[in-house]
Amino acid sequence: MAGAGGGDTHYLRIPAMNPAVSRPLDRAEAFFWFLDRCSSMNFAVMAEGEGPLAPEAFADAVANAQRVHPLLAVAIESPGGGPLAFVPRPEAAVVLERQSPGETWNERIAKALARPFALDEAPLVRALWHETGGGRWAAALVFQHCIADGRSGLRLLREVLEESLGLRTGQGPLAPRGPLTALFPAQYRGAEGAIRAQAWRAQLKTEGARRPETLPGFVRSGEPIRPGIVSFRLEEGIVRGLVAKARESGASVHGALGAAELMACRERFAGGADPRLMLTSPVDLRGHLAGPLDDATPAFAVTLLSTAVEVKAEPDLWPLARHLTRDLRRQVAEGCGHLFYELVPPAETLPPTPEAVEGIRAYLARMPTACVLSNAGAVPRVAGHGGVRVDGLSFALCPMGHQPLFVAAATHGEALAINVVHDDARLPAAEARALAQSLESRLRQAAR
């Protein structure tokens, strides 16, 4: 049917019943839902390619995915005005949204990141299709963060593309999964988890003087985010060089990405000073749980870990990359990723009232300024078929008001796609492009 906006066209598919999800949100899911009320936490997984892939085929594959994956057919509600819960909405179909005239792909994704999902809205995923000219196209799935993360979202997008191309057949419905926090190892749950969290809180307080409160030259803002995206891609040879240099230096590619981001921000915001900057990393907890959890279906399985470090003006990023790598690994080994949710407000007990949202907003106002780096890791290459080629997969998420940049990385095949997301209201597009260029230049230099 025709949409209301310009050249928009929508293909509507009604999903069949799949296993219902009907349960309260756990603390991790509920906390991110409240974060979303303060600053959009939507994320997008995107594919770009060329060749005769019909949008109708993509729409059909998304509809089939709804039949398979339980959280693609739910709403988040407040039963009886109480705490948040997943409620089945099997009749709610994903609508494939076509572009309006004049929009670029990055502009569309930026707008989609900032458009919230309302309480009671279903489904909590949207699909976008974009013709970029010359036989090229782009497609995306946009998620409310409580139902998925970058790793599971990218896997789903890859499977949808493969079905669109006739490379895989549909599967039967998957069983609903329980909440992430229920799978935490025993030492990070209940009374023992609370004791460990209090000890960690005390440690963080003693280190408070060493943690950054401001980033020189960056103005924090509580205004609504107006995201912009600067994208670049590192080809296979550069990625192989980064991997080899990381191993040689005792670091990781994630550490190299983080070092390049902090060094670019130091150059932009701090002038001649050597400031203490903070890097926050969303960390996948799937390998650190008491029971198995894979990425076979969209689910929320991440936490947040931060490292504060003095960033110096030096040409070699590997010493900083090594420090970031070791500190992140230390925190994961010590269970800080699990304990993070013991330190945040108990969002799973709160009704979605304005007062509760303001409480979370006040909590965020106390957060140190931090750059964000999310690395979804490797995604197997989508095979070409029938004259269609998928060039790359990537993802993106908005920074919050205390975050100058959100750098999102994903490797498709052996190429590394990076989206640098910023807020146009606080970081003009020209400056964001300069930061992205500095980031890319440092990574290319480091790979030699």
C-alpha positions as a printed Julia matrix, in Angstrom:
448×3 Matrix{Float64}:
  0.0     0.0     0.0
  1.15    3.56   -0.58
  2.66    5.44    2.32
  1.88    8.99    3.32
  5.38   10.35    2.75
  6.5    11.16   -0.79
  7.88    8.05   -2.47
  7.42    5.74    0.54
  6.05    2.28   -0.21
  5.27   -0.34    2.41
  5.03   -4.1     2.02
  2.96   -5.62    4.81
  3.25   -9.25    5.85
  1.29  -10.82    8.72
  3.43  -13.3    10.7
  2.09  -16.64   11.85
  2.1   -17.51   15.54
  5.46  -18.22   17.13
  6.26  -19.21   20.73
  5.12  -16.37   22.96
  7.36  -14.31   25.21
  5.44  -13.19   28.27
  7.61  -12.21   31.22
  8.92   -9.2    33.14
 11.98   -7.43   31.83
 15.07   -8.18   33.89
 17.26   -5.42   35.28
 19.52   -5.24   32.22
 16.61   -5.01   29.75
 14.63   -2.58   31.9
 17.64   -0.35   32.51
 18.22   -0.01   28.77
 14.51    0.7    28.24
 14.77    3.61   30.66
 18.0     4.78   29.02
 16.02    4.88   25.79
 13.58    7.34   27.36
 16.51    9.69   28.05
 18.42    9.24   24.78
 17.54    6.93   21.94
 19.08    3.46   22.32
 17.8     2.11   19.01
 20.45    0.37   16.94
 20.52   -0.53   13.27
 22.17   -3.38   11.39
 22.71   -2.57    7.72
 23.64   -4.29    4.47
 24.74   -2.75    1.2
 25.0    -4.49   -2.13
 24.16   -4.53   -5.79
 22.17   -6.62   -8.2
 18.54   -7.69   -8.65
 17.47   -8.3    -5.04
 13.75   -7.5    -4.89
 12.5    -5.61   -1.83
  9.5    -7.96   -1.78
 11.87  -10.89   -1.24
 13.53   -9.03    1.64
 10.11   -8.25    3.15
  9.03  -11.89    2.92
 12.24  -13.03    4.62
 11.71  -10.54    7.46
  8.16  -11.83    7.89
  9.47  -15.39    8.06
 11.97  -14.28   10.7
  9.07  -13.05   12.81
  7.6   -16.54   12.73
 10.88  -17.97   14.0
 12.17  -15.49   16.6
  9.99  -14.83   19.65
 11.17  -11.3    20.52
 10.3   -10.04   17.03
  6.62  -10.32   17.94
  6.32   -8.59   21.31
  5.55   -5.22   22.82
  6.92   -3.79   26.06
  4.03   -2.83   28.32
  3.35   -1.79   31.9
  0.71   -4.29   33.08
 -1.55   -2.63   35.59
  0.68    0.42   35.62
  3.52   -1.58   37.19
  7.02   -2.6    36.09
  7.82   -3.37   32.47
  7.04   -6.7    30.81
  7.24   -8.35   27.41
  3.75   -9.05   26.07
  3.06  -11.2    22.98
  1.79   -9.38   19.89
  1.81  -12.11   17.22
 -0.5   -10.12   14.94
  1.9    -7.14   14.68
  3.83   -7.26   11.42
  7.08   -5.57   10.44
  6.49   -2.92    7.78
  9.16   -2.45    5.14
  9.73    1.28    4.76
 10.95    2.63    1.39
 12.87    5.89    1.09
 11.56    9.34    0.42
 13.04   11.31   -2.5
 16.29   13.1    -1.76
 17.38   11.13    1.3
 20.8     9.57    1.51
 21.23    6.18    3.15
 23.18    7.53    6.13
 20.57   10.24    6.67
 17.82    7.63    6.74
 19.69    5.46    9.22
 20.41    8.47   11.45
 16.72    9.41   11.52
 15.75    5.81   12.24
 18.16    5.67   15.17
 16.52    8.71   16.72
 12.88    7.64   16.2
 11.78    5.96   19.45
  9.61    2.91   19.93
  6.67    3.83   22.13
  5.5     1.94   25.18
  3.02   -0.7    23.93
  4.33   -0.46   20.33
  4.81   -3.68   18.39
  6.83   -5.05   16.81
 10.04   -3.68   18.28
 11.89   -3.95   14.98
 11.56   -1.96   11.75
 12.82   -2.76    8.26
 14.2    -0.22    5.77
 14.9    -0.54    2.05
 16.82    2.02   -0.01
 17.69    2.18   -3.7
 21.02    3.97   -4.0
 21.22    4.11   -7.81
 23.15    2.21  -10.45
 21.6    -1.1    -9.42
 22.79   -0.68   -5.85
 20.61   -1.05   -2.75
 20.82   -0.93    1.03
 18.67   -2.61    3.66
 18.47   -2.37    7.44
 16.77   -3.7    10.52
 16.3    -1.19   13.36
 15.81   -2.65   16.85
 14.61   -1.41   20.19
 17.71   -2.37   22.16
 15.88   -4.4    24.82
 15.19   -7.22   22.35
 18.57   -7.56   20.64
 22.23   -6.56   20.49
 24.68   -5.96   17.65
 25.89   -9.55   17.45
 22.46  -11.2    17.34
 21.06   -8.44   15.12
 23.8    -8.89   12.53
 23.31  -12.65   12.51
 19.59  -12.17   11.93
 20.21   -9.72    9.08
 22.62  -12.17    7.45
 20.02  -14.96    7.66
 17.31  -12.68    6.24
 19.57  -11.81    3.3
 20.39  -15.45    2.66
 16.7   -16.34    2.62
 15.99  -13.38    0.32
 18.57  -14.81   -2.09
 17.23  -18.36   -1.88
 20.35  -19.61   -0.1
 18.53  -20.97    2.94
 15.1   -22.28    3.77
 12.95  -21.18    6.65
 13.28  -22.88   10.02
 10.75  -23.72   12.69
  9.97  -21.41   15.59
 12.62  -21.11   18.3
 11.75  -21.42   21.98
 11.7   -18.2    24.02
 14.76  -17.54   26.14
 14.87  -16.37   29.71
 16.46  -13.12   30.86
 20.2   -12.55   30.72
 20.68  -11.92   34.44
 19.14  -15.3    35.32
 22.16  -16.89   33.59
 24.78  -14.99   35.6
 27.17  -17.24   37.54
 26.06  -17.68   41.16
 28.82  -15.43   42.55
 27.37  -12.49   40.63
 23.73  -12.98   41.62
 21.71  -12.5    44.79
 23.35  -11.68   48.11
 26.85  -12.72   47.0
 26.58  -10.57   43.89
 25.44   -7.6    45.98
 28.44   -7.97   48.32
 30.85   -8.12   45.39
 29.18   -5.12   43.78
 29.49   -3.04   46.95
 33.2    -3.88   47.14
 33.6    -2.8    43.52
 31.64    0.4    44.19
 33.99    1.23   47.07
 36.99    0.6    44.83
 35.58    2.88   42.15
 35.02    5.64   44.71
 38.64    5.49   45.82
 39.65    5.85   42.18
 37.2     8.72   41.65
 39.88   11.4    41.52
 41.49    9.53   38.62
 38.29    9.24   36.58
 37.48   12.0    34.08
 34.56   14.26   34.8
 34.81   16.43   31.69
 36.45   16.25   28.31
 38.19   19.55   27.47
 36.38   21.28   24.65
 33.3    19.03   24.72
 30.0    20.51   25.91
 27.61   17.98   27.41
 23.97   18.44   26.54
 20.6    17.17   27.68
 19.0    18.19   24.39
 17.51   15.52   22.12
 20.14   13.76   20.04
 20.34   14.61   16.33
 22.56   11.8    15.09
 24.81   11.97   12.08
 26.9     9.12   10.66
 30.31    9.14    9.0
 31.24    5.75    7.5
 34.43    4.22    6.22
 35.74    0.75    5.49
 39.14   -0.84    5.98
 39.92   -3.33    3.24
 41.12   -6.86    3.85
 44.85   -6.11    3.64
 44.63   -3.39    6.27
 42.59   -5.64    8.58
 45.13   -8.44    8.24
 47.86   -5.94    9.11
 45.94   -4.76   12.21
 45.42   -8.34   13.37
 49.11   -9.2    12.91
 50.3    -6.02   14.65
 47.84   -6.56   17.5
 49.17  -10.06   18.15
 52.75   -8.81   17.97
 51.96   -6.02   20.46
 49.95   -8.09   22.95
 46.81   -6.15   22.11
 43.53   -6.75   20.29
 41.94   -5.09   17.28
 39.32   -3.71   19.69
 42.16   -2.14   21.69
 43.58   -0.61   18.52
 40.2     0.82   17.54
 39.75    2.26   21.03
 43.24    3.77   21.07
 42.68    5.41   17.69
 39.34    6.82   18.87
 40.77    8.28   22.09
 43.8     9.73   20.29
 41.57   11.36   17.68
 39.39   12.85   20.44
 42.45   14.1    22.32
 43.6    15.85   19.15
 40.17   17.44   18.61
 39.1    18.36   22.14
 42.16   18.65   24.38
 44.62   20.75   22.4
 48.12   20.45   23.87
 47.05   18.79   27.13
 47.32   15.09   27.99
 43.85   14.51   29.45
 42.45   11.44   31.16
 39.82   10.18   28.75
 37.34    7.36   29.16
 36.46    4.62   26.71
 33.24    2.67   27.28
 32.82   -0.68   25.52
 29.61   -2.69   25.21
 30.8    -6.23   26.03
 29.13   -9.48   24.96
 28.46  -11.69   28.01
 27.48  -14.85   26.11
 30.78  -16.56   26.9
 30.64  -15.64   30.6
 27.37  -17.14   31.81
 26.42  -20.12   33.95
 24.49  -21.69   31.08
 24.83  -21.68   27.31
 23.58  -18.73   25.31
 24.33  -18.27   21.63
 23.29  -15.68   19.07
 20.83  -17.89   17.19
 17.95  -15.56   18.03
 17.82  -11.84   18.84
 18.39  -11.24   22.54
 19.98   -8.67   24.82
 23.29  -10.07   26.15
 25.62   -7.1    26.65
 27.03   -5.03   29.47
 29.12   -1.85   29.68
 32.74   -1.59   30.85
 34.89    1.54   30.95
 38.59    2.36   31.13
 39.99    5.77   32.06
 43.5     6.49   30.84
 45.84    9.41   30.22
 46.11    9.89   26.47
 49.39   11.33   25.24
 50.35   12.81   21.89
 52.39   10.04   20.31
 52.5     8.52   16.82
 52.33    4.88   17.96
 48.91    3.76   19.18
 49.99    0.26   20.23
 51.06    1.03   23.84
 47.6     2.56   24.48
 45.92   -0.3    22.6
 47.75   -2.8    24.8
 46.64   -1.0    27.98
 43.0    -0.85   26.86
 43.07   -4.53   25.88
 44.53   -5.69   29.18
 42.22   -3.56   31.31
 39.11   -4.74   29.48
 40.18   -8.38   29.81
 40.88   -7.85   33.52
 37.43   -6.41   34.13
 35.73   -9.24   32.26
 37.7   -11.85   34.24
 36.79  -10.15   37.52
 33.07  -10.19   36.71
 32.73   -6.42   36.43
 30.43   -6.85   33.44
 27.95   -8.79   35.57
 28.37   -6.5    38.58
 27.65   -3.41   36.46
 23.94   -4.18   36.72
 24.18   -4.31   40.51
 25.36   -0.69   40.47
 22.61    0.76   38.28
 19.12    1.69   39.5
 16.78   -1.33   39.95
 14.86   -0.51   36.78
 13.01   -3.85   36.78
 11.07   -2.65   39.85
 10.04    0.72   38.4
  6.84    1.63   36.56
  7.48    3.75   33.44
  6.45    7.04   35.05
  7.93   10.48   34.33
  9.39   10.44   37.84
 11.22    7.16   37.17
 12.57    8.49   33.89
 13.83   11.64   35.61
 15.57    9.45   38.2
 17.45    7.63   35.44
 18.23   10.95   33.77
 19.75   12.21   37.03
 21.82    9.01   37.25
 23.15    9.63   33.72
 24.01   13.24   34.57
 26.58   11.89   37.05
 28.29    9.72   34.43
 31.77   10.85   33.31
 32.15   11.98   29.72
 33.15    8.94   27.66
 33.71    7.87   24.09
 32.06    4.58   23.11
 33.4     1.72   21.0
 31.23   -1.26   20.13
 32.86   -4.05   18.14
 30.41   -6.73   17.02
 33.22   -8.92   15.72
 33.28  -11.09   12.63
 30.22  -11.85   10.54
 30.64  -14.54    7.86
 30.44  -13.21    4.32
 27.05  -13.41    2.63
 27.54  -15.41   -0.56
 26.52  -13.84   -3.85
 23.74  -15.46   -5.83
 21.76  -14.75   -8.99
 23.79  -11.68   -9.86
 23.38  -10.2    -6.36
 26.44   -9.28   -4.3
 26.41   -8.16   -0.65
 29.35   -5.8    -0.16
 29.25   -5.43    3.59
 27.35   -5.55    6.84
 27.65   -2.92    9.57
 25.75   -1.46   12.5
 25.22    1.85   14.3
 23.89    3.27   17.56
 23.49    6.84   18.89
 25.77    8.38   21.49
 24.09    9.63   24.66
 24.38   13.18   25.93
 27.66   12.55   27.79
 29.28   10.67   24.88
 30.99   12.62   22.05
 31.22    9.61   19.72
 29.77    6.15   19.29
 32.1     4.14   17.04
 30.54    0.88   15.82
 32.68   -1.74   14.09
 31.87   -5.04   12.38
 33.93   -7.32   10.16
 32.14   -8.84    7.15
 34.34  -11.43    5.54
 37.71   -9.78    6.16
 36.79   -6.11    5.61
 36.09   -3.89    8.61
 33.13   -1.5     8.37
 33.14    1.42   10.81
 30.31    3.87   11.48
 31.22    6.96   13.5
 27.98    8.27   15.0
 27.87   11.74   16.52
 25.31   14.35   17.58
 24.95   17.16   15.05
 23.75   19.47   17.84
 27.03   19.15   19.78
 29.53   18.05   17.14
 29.02   19.61   13.7
 29.25   17.29   10.72
 32.51   18.83    9.47
 34.21   18.18   12.81
 32.81   14.64   12.94
 34.24   13.97    9.48
 37.62   15.27   10.63
 37.51   12.95   13.65
 36.58    9.99   11.45
 39.42   10.82    9.05
 41.87   10.99   11.95
 40.59    7.65   13.27
 40.91    6.01    9.86
 44.38    7.46    9.25
 45.67    6.2    12.61
 44.34    2.69   11.95
 45.88    2.54    8.49
 49.2     3.72    9.87
 49.04    1.2    12.72
 48.49   -1.68   10.28
 51.84   -1.11    8.5
